[in-house]
Amino acid sequence: MQERAQPHQNAFEIHIRLKTIEALFNSLDPSPLVERDLDDTVEDYVVDCVRDAPRDAPLDLVLHLPGETVSRINGREVGLSVAHYFSFLRDRQSRRIRRLLREGRQAALVGLLFLAGCTLGAQAVKSIYGGAMGALLGEGLLIIGWVANWRPVSIFLYDWRPMHQQMRIYDRLARLNVDLRQDRQ
C-alpha cells in the first residue's frame, strides 16, 4: 500500500473522481509525472473551488480512484506534480505582473511627458490666439494630455489586482495536500 498524505485538520477539501490517474494530467504532455501539466478542465475546476474556499483554510485535493488503481500510484509523486504545476503557474503569473507594472511605468513616463507637452502647448495656444478660441484649443490640449495618461492609471489602479489575486490562488494551490482515496462507487 502506498503512503497516504495526512489530510489537514479543518481543511477545505476539493474532491475529484477519476477513472485513472492519467485523467488528472494533460494527455498531450509527454513530460515525466512530476513535471506534467494538469488537464485544463481539472485546473479550472480546482481554481474555481479555491475561489470559494475560506482564505485561511488549508487545502486538500482528494482524488477518488478505483481501488486497484490507488494501490499502484505513488501519492507523493502525484502531490509533487500538482505542487510543481501550480508553482510554475504562480511564478509565470508573477512574471506577468512584473511585466505589466514595467509597462505601466513606461506608459506613465510617456504619458507625463506628453501631458507636459500638452500643457506647454495649451499655454502657447492661449497666448497666441487668446479669447474663446485660444481657451477652447488650450483646454482641448489639456484634456488630450490627461487622456493619454489613462493607460498607466488603469494599470496601477485596476489591471494588476486580478492578476495578483490569481497569483495568490496559485500560491495556495502550490501548497495543497493531495490525498488518494479508493472510490466506493
C-alpha positions as CSV (number, residue, x, y, z in Angstrom):
1,M,0.0,0.0,0.0
2,Q,1.3,3.4,-0.9
3,E,1.8,6.1,1.8
4,R,-1.1,8.5,2.1
5,A,-0.6,12.1,2.8
6,Q,-2.2,13.2,6.0
7,P,-5.2,15.5,5.4
8,H,-5.1,18.8,7.1
9,Q,-7.4,19.4,10.0
10,N,-10.3,21.8,9.2
11,A,-9.1,21.7,5.5
12,F,-11.2,22.8,2.6
13,E,-11.5,19.7,0.5
14,I,-11.7,19.6,-3.2
15,H,-13.0,16.2,-4.4
16,I,-12.3,14.9,-7.9
17,R,-13.4,11.4,-9.1
18,L,-11.1,9.9,-11.7
19,K,-11.1,6.6,-13.6
20,T,-7.4,6.7,-14.0
21,I,-4.6,9.0,-12.6
22,E,-3.8,9.9,-16.2
23,A,-7.1,11.8,-16.4
24,L,-5.7,14.3,-13.9
25,F,-3.0,15.4,-16.4
26,N,-2.8,16.9,-19.9
27,S,-2.8,14.0,-22.3
28,L,-0.6,15.9,-24.8
29,D,2.2,16.5,-22.2
30,P,5.0,13.9,-22.6
31,S,6.9,15.1,-19.5
32,P,7.7,12.9,-16.6
33,L,5.0,12.8,-13.9
34,V,6.4,15.4,-11.6
35,E,6.7,17.9,-14.5
36,R,3.4,17.3,-16.2
37,D,0.7,19.9,-16.7
38,L,-2.7,19.3,-15.2
39,D,-5.7,18.8,-17.5
40,D,-7.2,22.2,-18.3
41,T,-10.7,21.1,-17.1
42,V,-9.2,19.8,-13.8
43,E,-7.2,23.0,-13.4
44,D,-10.2,25.2,-14.0
45,Y,-12.3,23.2,-11.5
46,V,-9.7,23.3,-8.8
47,V,-9.1,27.0,-9.2
48,D,-12.8,27.7,-9.1
49,C,-13.2,25.7,-5.9
50,V,-10.4,27.6,-4.3
51,R,-12.1,30.9,-5.0
52,D,-14.9,29.6,-2.8
53,A,-12.6,28.4,0.0
54,P,-12.1,30.4,3.2
55,R,-8.8,32.3,2.8
56,D,-7.2,30.9,5.9
57,A,-8.2,27.3,5.4
58,P,-5.6,24.8,4.3
59,L,-6.5,23.0,1.1
60,D,-6.8,19.3,0.4
61,L,-7.2,17.8,-3.1
62,V,-8.9,14.5,-2.7
63,L,-8.6,12.2,-5.7
64,H,-11.1,9.4,-5.8
65,L,-9.8,6.5,-7.9
66,P,-10.8,2.8,-8.4
67,G,-9.4,0.6,-5.7
68,E,-6.9,-1.3,-7.8
69,T,-5.6,2.0,-9.2
70,V,-5.0,3.6,-5.8
71,S,-2.7,0.8,-4.6
72,R,-0.4,1.2,-7.7
73,I,0.0,5.0,-7.5
74,N,2.8,6.9,-5.7
75,G,0.7,9.5,-3.9
76,R,3.8,11.5,-3.0
77,E,4.7,11.9,-6.7
78,V,1.2,13.0,-7.6
79,G,1.3,15.6,-4.8
80,L,4.7,16.8,-6.1
81,S,3.4,17.0,-9.6
82,V,0.4,19.1,-8.6
83,A,2.6,21.4,-6.4
84,H,5.1,21.8,-9.2
85,Y,2.4,22.7,-11.7
86,F,0.8,25.3,-9.5
87,S,4.3,26.7,-8.5
88,F,5.0,27.1,-12.2
89,L,1.7,29.0,-12.7
90,R,2.4,31.2,-9.7
91,D,5.9,32.1,-11.0
92,R,4.5,32.7,-14.5
93,Q,1.8,35.0,-13.1
94,S,4.4,36.8,-11.0
95,R,6.4,37.5,-14.2
96,R,3.3,38.7,-16.0
97,I,2.6,41.2,-13.1
98,R,6.2,42.5,-13.2
99,R,5.9,43.0,-17.0
100,L,2.6,44.8,-16.6
101,L,4.0,47.1,-13.9
102,R,7.0,47.8,-16.0
103,E,4.7,48.6,-18.9
104,G,2.8,50.9,-16.6
105,R,5.9,52.8,-15.5
106,Q,6.9,53.2,-19.2
107,A,3.4,54.4,-20.1
108,A,3.4,56.8,-17.2
109,L,6.7,58.3,-18.3
110,V,5.5,58.7,-21.8
111,G,2.1,60.0,-20.6
112,L,3.6,62.5,-18.2
113,L,6.0,63.8,-20.9
114,F,3.0,64.1,-23.3
115,L,1.0,65.9,-20.7
116,A,3.8,68.3,-20.1
117,G,4.0,69.0,-23.8
118,C,0.2,69.4,-24.0
119,T,0.4,71.8,-21.0
120,L,3.1,73.9,-22.7
121,G,1.1,73.7,-26.0
122,A,-2.1,74.9,-24.2
123,Q,-0.3,77.9,-22.7
124,A,1.2,78.8,-26.1
125,V,-2.2,78.4,-27.9
126,K,-3.9,80.6,-25.3
127,S,-1.3,83.3,-25.6
128,I,-1.2,83.2,-29.4
129,Y,-4.9,83.0,-30.1
130,G,-6.4,84.5,-26.9
131,G,-10.1,84.7,-26.3
132,A,-12.6,81.9,-26.5
133,M,-10.8,80.1,-29.4
134,G,-7.5,80.0,-27.5
135,A,-9.2,78.8,-24.3
136,L,-11.1,76.1,-26.2
137,L,-8.0,74.8,-28.0
138,G,-5.9,75.1,-24.8
139,E,-8.4,73.1,-22.8
140,G,-8.6,70.5,-25.6
141,L,-4.9,70.0,-25.5
142,L,-5.0,69.6,-21.7
143,I,-7.8,67.0,-22.0
144,I,-5.8,65.1,-24.6
145,G,-2.8,65.2,-22.3
146,W,-4.8,63.7,-19.4
147,V,-6.5,61.1,-21.6
148,A,-3.0,60.0,-22.7
149,N,-2.4,59.0,-19.0
150,W,-5.4,56.7,-18.8
151,R,-3.4,53.5,-19.6
152,P,-0.9,53.9,-16.7
153,V,-3.6,54.9,-14.3
154,S,-5.6,51.9,-15.4
155,I,-2.6,49.6,-14.9
156,F,-1.8,50.9,-11.4
157,L,-5.3,51.2,-10.1
158,Y,-7.1,48.2,-11.7
159,D,-5.2,45.8,-14.1
160,W,-2.7,44.3,-11.7
161,R,-5.2,43.4,-8.9
162,P,-7.0,40.4,-10.6
163,M,-3.6,39.1,-11.7
164,H,-2.3,39.4,-8.1
165,Q,-5.4,37.6,-6.8
166,Q,-4.8,34.8,-9.3
167,M,-1.2,34.5,-8.3
168,R,-2.3,34.2,-4.6
169,I,-4.6,31.4,-5.6
170,Y,-1.8,29.6,-7.4
171,D,0.4,30.1,-4.4
172,R,-2.2,28.4,-2.1
173,L,-2.6,25.6,-4.6
174,A,1.2,25.0,-4.7
175,R,0.9,24.1,-1.0
176,L,-2.2,22.0,-1.1
177,N,-2.2,18.4,0.2
178,V,-3.1,15.6,-2.2
179,D,-4.9,12.6,-0.8
180,L,-5.7,9.5,-2.9
181,R,-8.8,7.6,-1.8
182,Q,-10.3,4.4,-3.0
183,D,-13.6,5.2,-4.8
184,R,-16.5,3.4,-3.2
185,Q,-18.8,3.7,-6.2
